[in-house]
Amino acid sequence: RKEVEQDPGPFNVPEGATVAFNCTYSNSASQSFFWYRQDCRKEPKLLMSVYSSGNEDGRFTAQLNRASQYISLLIRDSKLSDSATYLCVVGFQKLVFGTGTRLLVSP
Amino acid sequence: DAGVIQSPRHEVTEMGQEVTLRCKPISGHDYLFWYRQTMMRGLELLIYFNNNVPIDDSGMPEDRFSAKMPNASFSTLKIQPSEPRDSAVYFCASSLAGTGSGSGYTFGSGTRLTVV
């Protein structure tokens, strides 16, 4: 079983739509959680950290469920510029990256 | 800050040749990581350093791979001899705090390696 699992997608959504990505992780001792964004042929960039109480950054909302070992990312009012691959990242002694979920936002 | 700087951006080499990838972390960051990314396997951690000392090299695929960090501002990843299956994008990342902390990592732009 992979340490971090994500649906690879792609998720095809129209502009303005709300889309949600999920991620599960296997190490119950994990201590830190992130979502990274990676554009085509670019490096991963930190989108947001994920806190136990859930957190929001503009149109982006992240949730963590430690009991189910599950992380989610919700994007509201999708923009064309949101098209990218979203990487779920889980940390214990090191950060482990999921293989990513690809999002395509169309006009 | 200039961010994490990697060189070269692209490298094409013949099978059997030695390849050296270079990384300059963000000044003041005391953790440095080398990752490899392929379509099939995603981002894989190869090795990481703390204060220039290798901490975990369990992700290094085999003896053909080696990494050094002679000082706080420079690290190299060497592949000798290179093979076509080493073709991938190699990222270097640095971090201010511990690997499990809330600070995340800052990545360089990567080196796209093609071994023919």
Backbone of each chain as ProteinMPNN parsed JSONL, in Angstrom:
{"seq_chain_A": "RKEVEQDPGPFNVPEGATVAFNCTYSNSASQSFFWYRQDCRKEPKLLMSVYSSGNEDGRFTAQLNRASQYISLLIRDSKLSDSATYLCVVGFQKLVFGTGTRLLVSP", "coords_chain_A": {"N_chain_A": [[0.857, -1.193, 0.0], [0.563, 2.229, -0.833], [2.147, 5.004, 0.824], [0.905, 7.479, 0.723], [-2.058, 8.144, -0.844], [-3.754, 9.136, -3.754], [-6.423, 10.048, -5.942], [-5.712, 9.989, -9.306], [-7.043, 11.47, -11.241], [-7.796, 12.85, -14.533], [-9.593, 15.674, -13.168], [-12.11, 17.246, -14.685], [-13.482, 20.353, -14.882], [-15.877, 23.044, -15.178], [-15.274, 26.603, -15.336], [-15.85, 28.357, -12.319], [-16.969, 26.28, -10.957], [-17.216, 24.082, -8.08], [-14.814, 22.0, -6.644], [-13.548, 18.988, -5.251], [-10.836, 17.317, -3.715], [-9.506, 14.269, -2.516], [-7.484, 12.465, -0.167], [-5.65, 9.792, 1.179], [-3.706, 8.507, 3.907], [-1.165, 6.324, 5.208], [0.41, 6.19, 7.522], [-0.159, 6.417, 10.788], [1.168, 7.925, 12.64], [1.822, 10.287, 11.533], [2.558, 13.78, 11.37], [2.465, 16.26, 10.156], [0.841, 18.048, 7.54], [0.119, 18.81, 4.173], [-0.934, 20.629, 1.251], [0.337, 20.741, -1.958], [0.95, 22.489, -4.979], [1.497, 21.778, -8.388], [2.548, 22.968, -11.393], [2.591, 22.263, -14.928], [5.66, 20.914, -15.875], [7.025, 22.333, -13.972], [8.308, 23.178, -10.659], [7.104, 21.721, -7.539], [4.967, 23.668, -5.47], [4.241, 25.092, -2.328], [0.922, 25.091, -1.39], [-0.931, 25.171, 0.761], [-0.857, 24.625, 4.302], [-2.27, 21.997, 6.311], [-4.451, 21.896, 8.94], [-5.532, 20.44, 12.05], [-8.01, 21.393, 12.821], [-9.08, 22.178, 10.526], [-8.763, 24.46, 7.803], [-8.822, 27.565, 5.998], [-8.109, 29.306, 3.01], [-8.744, 31.864, 1.295], [-10.303, 30.899, -1.613], [-9.821, 28.29, -1.103], [-10.14, 25.39, 0.868], [-9.027, 23.308, 3.418], [-9.16, 20.117, 4.953], [-8.697, 17.877, 7.687], [-8.835, 14.579, 8.771], [-7.982, 12.788, 11.294], [-8.675, 10.383, 12.471], [-9.697, 8.827, 10.431], [-7.586, 8.994, 8.76], [-7.291, 10.817, 6.575], [-7.331, 13.372, 4.161], [-8.514, 16.407, 2.789], [-9.133, 18.655, 0.049], [-10.795, 21.513, -0.892], [-11.896, 23.41, -3.566], [-13.327, 26.373, -4.334], [-15.385, 28.199, -6.686], [-13.87, 27.822, -9.161], [-11.023, 28.769, -11.095], [-9.539, 29.392, -14.324], [-6.825, 29.471, -13.978], [-6.399, 27.737, -11.915], [-5.897, 25.283, -12.906], [-3.872, 22.554, -12.694], [-1.621, 20.203, -11.104], [-2.384, 18.706, -8.064], [-0.793, 18.009, -5.126], [-0.876, 15.834, -2.452], [0.542, 15.873, 0.737], [2.33, 14.361, 3.32], [3.756, 14.328, 6.54], [6.125, 12.825, 8.683], [8.81, 11.697, 9.844], [9.907, 12.537, 7.593], [8.855, 14.272, 4.613], [6.298, 12.913, 2.673], [5.169, 12.517, -0.544], [2.128, 12.412, -2.354], [1.105, 11.04, -5.547], [-0.349, 12.855, -6.919], [-3.205, 14.792, -8.038], [-4.746, 15.606, -10.965], [-6.063, 18.636, -12.158], [-8.256, 20.135, -14.413], [-9.473, 23.081, -15.523], [-11.989, 24.43, -17.387], [-13.109, 26.903, -19.834]], "CA_chain_A": [[0.0, 0.0, 0.0], [1.334, 3.46, -0.866], [2.029, 5.796, 2.048], [-0.061, 8.545, 0.463], [-2.799, 7.764, -2.049], [-4.643, 10.129, -4.331], [-7.038, 9.77, -7.24], [-4.903, 10.767, -10.257], [-7.859, 12.297, -12.11], [-8.021, 14.263, -14.289], [-10.885, 16.239, -12.873], [-12.436, 18.284, -15.655], [-14.593, 21.142, -14.354], [-16.004, 24.37, -15.792], [-14.994, 27.762, -14.484], [-16.892, 28.654, -11.353], [-17.401, 25.068, -10.242], [-16.55, 23.672, -6.843], [-14.222, 20.674, -6.827], [-12.918, 18.488, -4.024], [-9.883, 16.226, -3.842], [-9.278, 13.529, -1.286], [-6.177, 11.821, -0.036], [-5.523, 8.977, 2.392], [-2.326, 8.211, 4.262], [-1.105, 5.06, 5.948], [1.155, 6.291, 8.774], [-0.976, 7.085, 11.797], [2.022, 8.807, 13.437], [2.1, 11.493, 10.748], [2.392, 14.973, 12.202], [2.244, 17.473, 9.377], [0.039, 17.765, 6.35], [0.15, 19.948, 3.266], [-1.258, 20.511, -0.158], [1.236, 21.435, -2.861], [0.468, 22.623, -6.356], [2.578, 21.665, -9.37], [2.194, 23.266, -12.771], [3.301, 21.413, -15.889], [7.093, 21.143, -16.079], [7.523, 23.244, -12.946], [8.516, 22.563, -9.366], [5.977, 21.806, -6.607], [4.956, 24.85, -4.601], [3.33, 24.945, -1.203], [-0.374, 25.758, -1.513], [-1.368, 25.457, 2.125], [-0.747, 23.6, 5.331], [-3.561, 21.472, 6.74], [-4.484, 21.813, 10.395], [-6.533, 19.504, 12.559], [-9.315, 22.038, 12.932], [-9.48, 22.636, 9.202], [-8.368, 25.837, 7.565], [-9.292, 28.151, 4.753], [-7.269, 30.37, 2.448], [-9.487, 32.35, 0.126], [-11.228, 29.919, -2.2], [-9.319, 26.948, -0.791], [-10.397, 24.899, 2.224], [-8.418, 22.004, 3.674], [-9.677, 19.414, 6.128], [-7.925, 16.71, 8.117], [-9.529, 13.639, 9.645], [-6.918, 11.891, 11.773], [-9.217, 9.057, 12.783], [-9.816, 8.095, 9.166], [-6.331, 9.201, 8.016], [-7.887, 11.321, 5.342], [-7.155, 14.808, 3.984], [-9.271, 16.875, 1.629], [-8.947, 20.027, -0.434], [-11.967, 22.003, -1.605], [-11.66, 24.644, -4.307], [-14.597, 27.009, -4.732], [-15.3, 29.187, -7.762], [-12.653, 27.462, -9.895], [-10.504, 29.67, -12.127], [-8.696, 28.727, -15.324], [-5.471, 29.409, -13.427], [-6.302, 26.652, -10.936], [-5.494, 24.063, -13.62], [-2.557, 22.133, -12.202], [-1.664, 18.951, -10.348], [-2.388, 18.997, -6.62], [-0.092, 16.942, -4.42], [-1.131, 15.665, -1.027], [1.845, 15.645, 1.358], [2.196, 13.962, 4.717], [5.076, 14.312, 7.153], [6.468, 12.293, 10.002], [10.244, 12.026, 9.901], [10.187, 13.158, 6.3], [7.635, 14.524, 3.86], [6.004, 11.934, 1.629], [4.279, 13.142, -1.512], [1.281, 11.602, -3.205], [1.44, 11.196, -6.97], [-1.03, 14.034, -7.418], [-4.497, 14.786, -8.733], [-4.708, 16.629, -12.006], [-7.281, 19.423, -12.317], [-8.363, 20.926, -15.631], [-10.609, 23.984, -15.462], [-12.237, 24.883, -18.758], [-13.977, 28.095, -19.922]], "C_chain_A": [[0.894, 1.243, 0.0], [1.119, 4.241, 0.424], [0.987, 6.901, 1.913], [-0.752, 8.215, -0.863], [-3.771, 8.865, -2.465], [-5.243, 9.585, -5.609], [-6.282, 10.611, -8.27], [-5.708, 11.72, -11.135], [-7.632, 11.92, -13.575], [-9.463, 14.604, -13.92], [-11.092, 17.38, -13.866], [-13.647, 19.051, -15.16], [-14.678, 22.466, -15.096], [-15.626, 25.458, -14.804], [-16.161, 28.001, -13.543], [-17.353, 27.461, -10.537], [-16.648, 24.907, -8.929], [-16.052, 22.243, -7.036], [-13.508, 20.27, -5.541], [-12.0, 17.318, -4.353], [-9.713, 15.567, -2.481], [-7.941, 12.812, -1.328], [-6.209, 10.975, 1.24], [-4.054, 8.682, 2.64], [-2.29, 7.025, 5.218], [-0.427, 5.173, 7.318], [0.371, 7.099, 9.811], [-0.154, 8.034, 12.673], [2.335, 10.112, 12.711], [1.73, 12.739, 11.534], [2.091, 16.235, 11.411], [1.645, 17.112, 8.029], [-0.021, 19.024, 5.485], [-0.561, 19.588, 1.971], [-0.243, 21.361, -0.924], [0.566, 21.492, -4.225], [1.677, 22.51, -7.275], [2.017, 21.937, -10.758], [3.067, 22.421, -13.695], [4.749, 21.856, -16.062], [7.672, 22.199, -15.112], [7.738, 22.481, -11.642], [7.255, 22.63, -8.511], [6.106, 23.059, -5.748], [3.893, 24.666, -3.522], [2.068, 25.762, -1.433], [-0.873, 26.151, -0.124], [-1.051, 24.294, 3.042], [-2.152, 23.157, 5.709], [-3.523, 21.278, 8.238], [-5.664, 20.966, 10.85], [-7.935, 20.094, 12.583], [-9.86, 22.444, 11.573], [-9.071, 24.091, 9.019], [-8.711, 26.266, 6.154], [-8.32, 29.234, 4.317], [-7.946, 30.825, 1.166], [-10.467, 31.308, -0.365], [-10.891, 28.47, -1.834], [-9.59, 26.596, 0.674], [-9.802, 23.511, 2.362], [-8.974, 21.426, 4.965], [-8.787, 18.21, 6.408], [-8.795, 15.869, 9.035], [-8.521, 12.595, 10.087], [-7.452, 10.469, 12.019], [-9.306, 8.193, 11.526], [-8.565, 8.203, 8.31], [-6.639, 9.685, 6.612], [-7.72, 12.838, 5.333], [-7.962, 15.221, 2.76], [-8.894, 18.308, 1.298], [-10.176, 20.392, -1.248], [-11.591, 23.314, -2.285], [-13.012, 25.169, -4.766], [-14.341, 27.978, -5.87], [-14.03, 28.992, -8.587], [-12.318, 28.487, -10.973], [-9.682, 28.848, -13.125], [-7.292, 28.509, -14.765], [-5.309, 28.346, -12.34], [-5.887, 25.336, -11.593], [-4.053, 23.723, -13.267], [-2.72, 20.738, -11.617], [-1.526, 19.282, -8.872], [-1.849, 17.78, -5.875], [-0.449, 16.964, -2.94], [0.184, 15.256, -0.375], [1.67, 15.4, 2.847], [3.581, 13.832, 5.332], [5.108, 13.618, 8.488], [7.941, 12.602, 10.198], [10.701, 12.659, 8.592], [8.855, 13.396, 5.612], [7.496, 13.49, 2.753], [4.922, 12.537, 0.735], [3.408, 12.091, -2.185], [1.638, 11.858, -4.658], [0.631, 12.294, -7.635], [-2.361, 13.764, -8.087], [-4.483, 15.931, -9.723], [-6.083, 17.303, -12.138], [-7.197, 20.225, -13.608], [-9.632, 21.762, -15.524], [-10.802, 24.58, -16.854], [-13.202, 26.072, -18.766], [-15.44, 27.72, -20.047]], "O_chain_A": [[1.87, 1.305, 0.747], [0.059, 4.161, 1.043], [0.277, 7.22, 2.867], [-0.088, 8.029, -1.883], [-4.497, 9.434, -1.65], [-4.635, 8.753, -6.283], [-6.213, 11.831, -8.124], [-5.157, 12.659, -11.708], [-7.301, 10.766, -13.848], [-10.408, 13.917, -14.307], [-10.337, 18.352, -13.879], [-14.729, 18.478, -15.026], [-13.667, 22.963, -15.592], [-15.656, 25.255, -13.59], [-17.322, 27.862, -13.93], [-18.053, 27.62, -9.536], [-15.598, 25.51, -8.707], [-16.781, 21.384, -7.53], [-12.94, 21.107, -4.84], [-12.336, 16.449, -5.157], [-9.768, 16.221, -1.44], [-7.359, 12.59, -2.39], [-6.742, 11.409, 2.261], [-3.255, 8.614, 1.705], [-3.251, 6.757, 5.939], [-0.666, 4.336, 8.188], [0.262, 8.321, 9.707], [-0.726, 8.865, 13.379], [3.055, 10.955, 13.247], [0.737, 12.766, 12.261], [1.516, 17.181, 11.95], [1.897, 16.048, 7.464], [-0.186, 20.138, 5.982], [-0.759, 18.418, 1.643], [0.002, 22.522, -0.597], [-0.269, 20.655, -4.569], [2.74, 23.063, -6.994], [1.129, 21.231, -11.236], [4.128, 21.932, -13.306], [5.027, 23.019, -16.356], [8.669, 22.857, -15.408], [7.4, 21.303, -11.53], [6.415, 23.504, -8.727], [7.203, 23.454, -5.354], [2.802, 24.156, -3.775], [2.132, 26.973, -1.644], [-1.193, 27.312, 0.131], [-0.985, 23.14, 2.619], [-3.119, 23.874, 5.451], [-2.657, 20.572, 8.754], [-6.652, 20.801, 10.135], [-8.922, 19.386, 12.389], [-10.961, 22.986, 11.472], [-9.039, 24.859, 9.98], [-8.867, 25.448, 5.247], [-7.782, 29.979, 5.136], [-7.747, 30.247, 0.098], [-11.357, 30.882, 0.371], [-11.604, 27.543, -2.219], [-9.315, 27.377, 1.585], [-10.04, 22.638, 1.527], [-9.225, 22.143, 5.934], [-8.209, 17.611, 5.501], [-9.415, 16.386, 9.964], [-8.235, 11.641, 9.363], [-6.748, 9.484, 11.794], [-9.029, 6.994, 11.555], [-8.482, 7.58, 7.252], [-6.296, 9.05, 5.614], [-7.933, 13.507, 6.344], [-8.076, 14.457, 1.801], [-8.409, 19.062, 2.141], [-10.555, 19.678, -2.176], [-11.036, 24.215, -1.656], [-13.743, 24.495, -5.492], [-13.242, 28.513, -6.016], [-13.21, 29.904, -8.693], [-13.197, 29.0, -11.666], [-9.199, 27.761, -12.81], [-6.652, 27.495, -15.043], [-4.191, 28.087, -11.894], [-5.559, 24.376, -10.896], [-3.136, 24.507, -13.512], [-3.809, 20.165, -11.631], [-0.648, 20.051, -8.481], [-2.382, 16.675, -5.983], [-0.334, 17.992, -2.272], [0.874, 14.375, -0.888], [0.961, 16.131, 3.538], [4.486, 13.28, 4.706], [4.223, 13.802, 9.323], [8.28, 13.684, 10.678], [11.778, 13.25, 8.523], [7.843, 12.797, 5.977], [8.434, 13.224, 2.002], [3.89, 13.005, 1.217], [3.883, 11.013, -2.542], [2.388, 12.784, -4.966], [0.886, 12.637, -8.79], [-2.616, 12.685, -8.621], [-4.238, 17.082, -9.36], [-7.115, 16.638, -12.218], [-6.206, 20.906, -13.868], [-10.734, 21.22, -15.444], [-9.879, 25.163, -17.423], [-14.004, 26.242, -17.847], [-16.298, 28.599, -20.131]]}, "seq_chain_B": "DAGVIQSPRHEVTEMGQEVTLRCKPISGHDYLFWYRQTMMRGLELLIYFNNNVPIDDSGMPEDRFSAKMPNASFSTLKIQPSEPRDSAVYFCASSLAGTGSGSGYTFGSGTRLTVV", "coords_chain_B": {"N_chain_B": [[15.296, 36.882, -1.642], [17.0, 34.388, -3.533], [15.959, 31.894, -3.749], [15.893, 28.27, -4.044], [18.511, 27.034, -5.891], [19.183, 25.251, -8.768], [21.367, 23.391, -10.897], [22.502, 21.651, -13.84], [19.702, 22.982, -15.796], [18.741, 21.315, -17.736], [19.851, 18.146, -18.829], [21.399, 16.067, -21.04], [22.645, 12.944, -21.603], [24.875, 10.259, -22.439], [24.358, 6.767, -21.968], [26.166, 5.269, -19.361], [27.839, 7.356, -18.834], [29.094, 9.756, -16.441], [27.078, 11.734, -14.325], [26.515, 14.855, -12.847], [24.607, 16.608, -10.609], [23.656, 19.79, -9.317], [23.098, 21.837, -6.408], [22.011, 24.716, -4.695], [21.008, 25.623, -1.619], [18.438, 27.601, 0.065], [19.673, 30.337, 1.839], [20.458, 29.879, 5.227], [18.651, 27.845, 5.623], [18.599, 24.675, 7.086], [18.092, 22.113, 6.338], [18.344, 19.892, 3.635], [17.105, 18.397, 0.697], [16.987, 15.787, -1.695], [15.021, 14.905, -4.405], [13.428, 12.7, -6.725], [11.487, 12.727, -9.647], [9.14, 10.939, -11.501], [6.791, 9.954, -14.046], [5.563, 7.55, -13.449], [6.161, 6.942, -10.748], [5.956, 9.222, -9.273], [6.955, 11.766, -6.918], [9.89, 10.964, -5.328], [11.716, 10.632, -2.391], [15.155, 10.809, -2.238], [17.486, 11.288, -0.66], [18.323, 13.013, 2.393], [19.775, 15.841, 4.073], [20.908, 17.202, 7.163], [22.159, 20.051, 8.538], [24.403, 19.709, 6.884], [24.991, 17.031, 7.142], [24.43, 13.723, 6.084], [21.304, 12.249, 6.654], [19.271, 10.402, 6.07], [19.466, 8.061, 3.709], [18.016, 6.146, 2.522], [16.409, 6.112, 0.318], [17.983, 6.214, -1.902], [18.578, 4.783, -4.968], [20.545, 2.845, -5.731], [24.011, 1.768, -5.653], [25.087, 3.31, -7.602], [24.338, 5.851, -7.294], [25.22, 8.806, -5.562], [25.526, 11.275, -2.98], [26.553, 14.471, -1.825], [27.307, 16.981, 0.619], [29.219, 19.396, 0.99], [29.333, 21.865, 2.234], [27.256, 24.396, 3.815], [26.008, 25.676, 1.74], [25.921, 24.274, -0.604], [25.298, 21.384, -2.569], [25.687, 18.177, -4.083], [24.469, 15.742, -6.402], [25.333, 12.716, -7.639], [25.512, 10.518, -10.39], [26.803, 7.549, -11.394], [27.774, 4.743, -13.116], [25.552, 6.329, -15.481], [22.201, 5.322, -16.428], [19.585, 4.534, -18.804], [17.145, 4.283, -17.374], [17.408, 6.07, -15.357], [16.496, 8.431, -16.207], [14.674, 11.283, -15.528], [13.067, 13.904, -13.602], [14.979, 15.716, -11.417], [14.727, 17.029, -8.288], [15.81, 19.464, -5.977], [15.359, 20.452, -2.63], [14.881, 22.729, 0.096], [14.683, 23.386, 3.64], [13.71, 25.22, 6.542], [13.119, 24.241, 9.026], [12.487, 21.193, 10.883], [11.906, 17.975, 9.308], [9.376, 17.006, 9.692], [7.915, 19.191, 10.282], [5.797, 22.126, 10.284], [6.536, 23.785, 8.249], [6.978, 23.113, 5.629], [8.571, 22.559, 2.415], [10.865, 24.284, 0.219], [11.216, 24.164, -3.174], [13.693, 23.738, -5.739], [14.014, 24.57, -9.264], [14.454, 22.255, -10.6], [16.229, 19.588, -12.327], [16.148, 18.345, -15.475], [16.789, 15.249, -16.498], [18.01, 13.304, -19.1], [18.879, 10.202, -20.203], [20.454, 8.602, -22.726]], "CA_chain_B": [[16.068, 35.639, -1.661], [16.978, 33.796, -4.865], [15.338, 30.587, -3.728], [16.774, 27.114, -4.224], [19.051, 27.111, -7.251], [19.711, 23.985, -9.276], [21.976, 23.396, -12.224], [21.918, 22.398, -14.951], [18.253, 22.829, -15.936], [18.538, 20.145, -18.594], [21.076, 17.386, -19.067], [21.258, 14.879, -21.88], [23.927, 12.25, -21.555], [24.847, 8.885, -22.942], [24.44, 5.698, -20.976], [27.515, 4.966, -18.921], [28.542, 8.579, -18.46], [28.847, 10.302, -15.098], [26.245, 12.93, -14.297], [26.54, 15.564, -11.554], [23.59, 17.633, -10.446], [24.094, 20.71, -8.274], [22.015, 22.528, -5.705], [22.33, 25.718, -3.68], [19.774, 25.831, -0.848], [18.18, 28.942, 0.584], [20.576, 30.67, 2.941], [19.848, 29.744, 6.54], [17.944, 26.57, 5.716], [19.557, 23.666, 7.513], [17.741, 20.817, 5.775], [18.366, 19.83, 2.182], [16.511, 17.147, 0.226], [17.018, 15.448, -3.113], [13.887, 14.11, -4.849], [13.351, 12.317, -8.136], [10.085, 12.632, -10.057], [8.797, 10.291, -12.758], [5.344, 9.826, -14.217], [5.073, 6.315, -12.842], [6.391, 6.828, -9.304], [5.779, 10.501, -8.594], [8.114, 12.323, -6.232], [10.504, 10.028, -4.384], [12.844, 11.173, -1.655], [16.373, 10.018, -2.403], [18.353, 11.484, 0.493], [18.284, 14.35, 2.934], [20.857, 16.286, 4.939], [20.653, 18.185, 8.199], [23.449, 20.667, 8.871], [25.402, 19.139, 5.974], [25.222, 15.624, 7.441], [23.361, 12.867, 5.534], [20.5, 11.666, 7.725], [18.518, 9.249, 5.58], [19.732, 7.828, 2.283], [17.338, 4.888, 2.194], [15.751, 6.219, -0.974], [18.961, 6.169, -2.998], [18.231, 3.531, -5.628], [21.621, 1.849, -5.745], [25.34, 2.33, -5.427], [25.475, 4.235, -8.684], [23.949, 7.188, -6.845], [25.86, 9.313, -4.345], [25.247, 12.688, -2.733], [27.437, 15.113, -0.856], [27.015, 18.366, 0.978], [30.477, 19.821, 1.604], [29.096, 23.037, 3.084], [25.839, 24.736, 3.976], [25.449, 26.359, 0.579], [26.147, 23.522, -1.838], [25.162, 19.938, -2.527], [25.715, 17.514, -5.385], [23.956, 14.385, -6.575], [26.11, 12.152, -8.729], [25.111, 9.201, -10.894], [27.927, 6.999, -12.136], [27.441, 5.211, -14.465], [24.134, 6.601, -15.7], [21.456, 4.366, -17.221], [18.356, 5.16, -19.317], [16.075, 4.311, -16.369], [17.634, 7.206, -14.458], [15.862, 9.612, -16.803], [13.656, 11.79, -14.607], [13.357, 15.252, -13.13], [15.568, 15.661, -10.079], [14.491, 18.269, -7.552], [16.423, 19.746, -4.691], [14.499, 21.294, -1.805], [15.461, 23.038, 1.397], [13.713, 23.7, 4.674], [14.288, 25.875, 7.715], [12.894, 23.466, 10.243], [12.561, 19.754, 10.75], [11.201, 17.368, 8.191], [7.973, 16.801, 10.003], [7.371, 20.433, 10.823], [4.747, 22.767, 9.505], [7.045, 24.817, 7.339], [7.049, 22.673, 4.242], [9.845, 22.67, 1.722], [10.947, 25.098, -0.979], [11.878, 23.383, -4.221], [14.336, 24.35, -6.889], [13.31, 24.39, -10.535], [14.66, 20.895, -11.064], [17.094, 19.234, -13.447], [15.52, 17.294, -16.295], [17.864, 14.377, -16.963], [17.693, 12.296, -20.111], [20.007, 9.315, -20.474], [20.136, 7.907, -23.984]], "C_chain_B": [[15.919, 34.98, -3.038], [16.286, 32.451, -4.885], [16.36, 29.487, -3.853], [17.227, 27.101, -5.682], [19.655, 25.781, -7.644], [20.348, 24.185, -10.646], [22.486, 22.006, -12.568], [20.398, 22.246, -14.968], [17.921, 21.585, -16.736], [19.889, 19.46, -18.778], [20.718, 16.181, -19.918], [22.619, 14.21, -21.93], [23.771, 10.84, -22.097], [24.983, 7.895, -21.789], [25.901, 5.41, -20.635], [28.314, 6.177, -18.47], [28.198, 8.977, -17.021], [28.037, 11.588, -15.22], [26.33, 13.554, -12.903], [25.515, 16.674, -11.57], [23.949, 18.484, -9.238], [22.926, 21.467, -7.667], [22.59, 23.516, -4.703], [21.05, 25.989, -2.894], [19.587, 27.294, -0.465], [19.067, 29.177, 1.804], [19.842, 30.586, 4.275], [19.027, 28.479, 6.715], [18.94, 25.487, 6.086], [19.183, 22.25, 7.103], [17.778, 20.916, 4.252], [17.943, 18.437, 1.738], [16.751, 17.002, -1.272], [15.842, 14.512, -3.409], [14.05, 13.784, -6.327], [11.874, 12.184, -8.487], [9.966, 11.972, -11.422], [7.288, 10.179, -12.845], [4.814, 8.632, -13.436], [5.115, 6.36, -11.32], [6.193, 8.134, -8.547], [7.079, 10.993, -7.994], [8.633, 11.339, -5.192], [11.675, 10.715, -3.698], [14.046, 10.251, -1.795], [17.23, 10.07, -1.148], [18.075, 12.854, 1.077], [19.403, 14.581, 3.942], [20.305, 17.244, 5.998], [21.996, 18.743, 8.637], [24.606, 19.961, 8.16], [25.661, 17.65, 6.203], [24.092, 14.779, 6.834], [22.624, 12.141, 6.65], [19.82, 10.378, 7.264], [18.779, 9.114, 4.088], [19.04, 6.559, 1.808], [16.638, 4.927, 0.846], [16.699, 6.202, -2.155], [18.846, 4.809, -3.666], [19.329, 2.466, -5.572], [22.955, 2.559, -5.65], [25.78, 3.304, -6.514], [25.173, 5.692, -8.295], [24.724, 7.564, -5.582], [25.546, 10.798, -4.213], [26.182, 13.203, -1.66], [26.932, 16.506, -0.541], [28.242, 18.896, 1.726], [30.352, 21.048, 2.483], [27.622, 23.404, 3.041], [25.204, 25.322, 2.73], [25.581, 25.553, -0.707], [25.976, 22.026, -1.609], [25.217, 19.398, -3.953], [25.077, 16.147, -5.291], [24.639, 13.826, -7.807], [25.571, 10.776, -9.107], [26.258, 8.7, -11.779], [27.936, 5.477, -12.027], [25.947, 5.422, -14.623], [23.512, 5.532, -16.614], [20.173, 5.035, -17.712], [17.242, 5.243, -18.28], [16.268, 5.404, -15.317], [17.0, 8.483, -14.991], [14.665, 10.024, -15.956], [13.931, 13.268, -14.392], [13.836, 15.13, -11.684], [15.393, 17.031, -9.426], [15.325, 18.29, -6.279], [15.459, 20.647, -3.93], [15.226, 21.607, -0.507], [14.367, 23.49, 2.353], [14.42, 24.303, 5.872], [14.209, 24.981, 8.942], [12.912, 21.982, 9.923], [11.666, 19.206, 9.671], [9.727, 17.176, 8.474], [7.282, 18.064, 10.464], [6.326, 21.027, 9.888], [5.241, 23.733, 8.454], [7.063, 24.393, 5.89], [8.436, 22.863, 3.669], [9.728, 23.667, 0.587], [11.776, 24.343, -1.995], [12.617, 24.278, -5.2], [13.555, 24.027, -8.155], [13.52, 23.011, -11.147], [15.672, 20.79, -12.196], [16.411, 18.108, -14.198], [16.636, 16.481, -16.931], [17.331, 13.374, -17.968], [18.959, 11.502, -20.384], [19.647, 8.478, -21.702], [21.116, 6.751, -24.239]], "O_chain_B": [[14.842, 35.011, -3.633], [16.046, 31.912, -5.965], [17.563, 29.738, -3.776], [16.402, 27.152, -6.595], [20.522, 25.246, -6.952], [19.924, 25.027, -11.436], [22.867, 21.254, -11.671], [19.863, 21.439, -14.208], [16.946, 20.889, -16.453], [20.928, 20.113, -18.871], [19.85, 15.383, -19.564], [23.623, 14.841, -22.261], [22.664, 10.311, -22.195], [25.637, 8.164, -20.782], [26.754, 5.321, -21.518], [29.341, 6.042, -17.804], [27.166, 8.591, -16.472], [28.278, 12.415, -16.1], [26.227, 12.851, -11.897], [25.544, 17.562, -12.422], [24.481, 17.977, -8.25], [21.909, 21.707, -8.317], [23.525, 23.206, -3.964], [20.096, 26.532, -3.45], [20.484, 28.116, -0.656], [19.188, 28.321, 2.679], [18.756, 31.142, 4.439], [18.736, 28.082, 7.843], [20.005, 25.384, 5.476], [19.865, 21.293, 7.469], [17.309, 21.889, 3.663], [18.358, 17.431, 2.315], [16.719, 17.982, -2.016], [15.678, 13.475, -2.767], [14.721, 14.499, -7.072], [11.098, 11.603, -7.727], [10.611, 12.391, -12.383], [6.588, 10.296, -11.839], [3.742, 8.699, -12.835], [4.197, 5.865, -10.666], [6.255, 8.156, -7.318], [8.164, 10.686, -8.488], [7.904, 10.933, -4.288], [12.526, 11.311, -4.358], [13.962, 9.057, -1.504], [17.652, 9.036, -0.631], [17.644, 13.76, 0.365], [19.904, 13.65, 4.572], [19.36, 17.993, 5.749], [22.874, 17.992, 9.061], [25.639, 19.661, 8.759], [26.49, 17.067, 5.505], [22.919, 15.084, 7.046], [23.245, 11.492, 7.493], [19.8, 9.384, 7.99], [18.36, 9.96, 3.298], [19.436, 5.968, 0.803], [16.307, 3.879, 0.289], [16.254, 6.178, -3.303], [18.999, 3.783, -3.004], [19.028, 1.288, -5.378], [23.024, 3.786, -5.577], [26.752, 4.038, -6.337], [25.692, 6.631, -8.898], [24.868, 6.761, -4.66], [25.329, 11.49, -5.207], [26.552, 12.492, -0.726], [26.222, 17.125, -1.334], [28.291, 18.847, 2.955], [31.169, 21.257, 3.38], [26.839, 22.79, 2.316], [23.982, 25.453, 2.666], [25.375, 26.093, -1.794], [26.436, 21.473, -0.61], [24.839, 20.081, -4.905], [25.129, 15.481, -4.257], [24.537, 14.395, -8.893], [25.22, 9.975, -8.242], [26.628, 9.333, -12.767], [28.095, 4.959, -10.922], [25.156, 4.753, -13.959], [24.189, 4.927, -17.445], [19.715, 6.003, -17.104], [16.461, 6.194, -18.306], [15.39, 5.632, -14.485], [16.971, 9.501, -14.3], [13.763, 9.227, -15.699], [14.895, 13.819, -14.924], [13.175, 14.519, -10.844], [15.851, 18.049, -9.945], [15.512, 17.274, -5.609], [14.813, 21.51, -4.524], [16.083, 20.842, -0.065], [13.286, 23.915, 1.944], [15.559, 23.959, 6.185], [15.109, 24.966, 9.782], [13.303, 21.571, 8.83], [10.772, 19.895, 9.179], [8.915, 17.187, 7.549], [6.169, 18.006, 10.987], [6.027, 20.472, 8.831], [4.443, 24.431, 7.829], [7.156, 25.242, 5.003], [9.36, 23.28, 4.367], [8.642, 23.883, 0.049], [12.901, 23.931, -1.713], [12.223, 25.416, -5.454], [12.562, 23.301, -8.119], [12.84, 22.642, -12.104], [15.938, 21.752, -12.917], [16.13, 17.05, -13.636], [17.347, 16.975, -17.806], [16.338, 12.688, -17.725], [19.989, 12.067, -20.752], [18.659, 7.743, -21.703], [21.002, 6.057, -25.249]]}, "name": "protein", "num_of_chains": 2, "seq": "RKEVEQDPGPFNVPEGATVAFNCTYSNSASQSFFWYRQDCRKEPKLLMSVYSSGNEDGRFTAQLNRASQYISLLIRDSKLSDSATYLCVVGFQKLVFGTGTRLLVSPDAGVIQSPRHEVTEMGQEVTLRCKPISGHDYLFWYRQTMMRGLELLIYFNNNVPIDDSGMPEDRFSAKMPNASFSTLKIQPSEPRDSAVYFCASSLAGTGSGSGYTFGSGTRLTVV"}
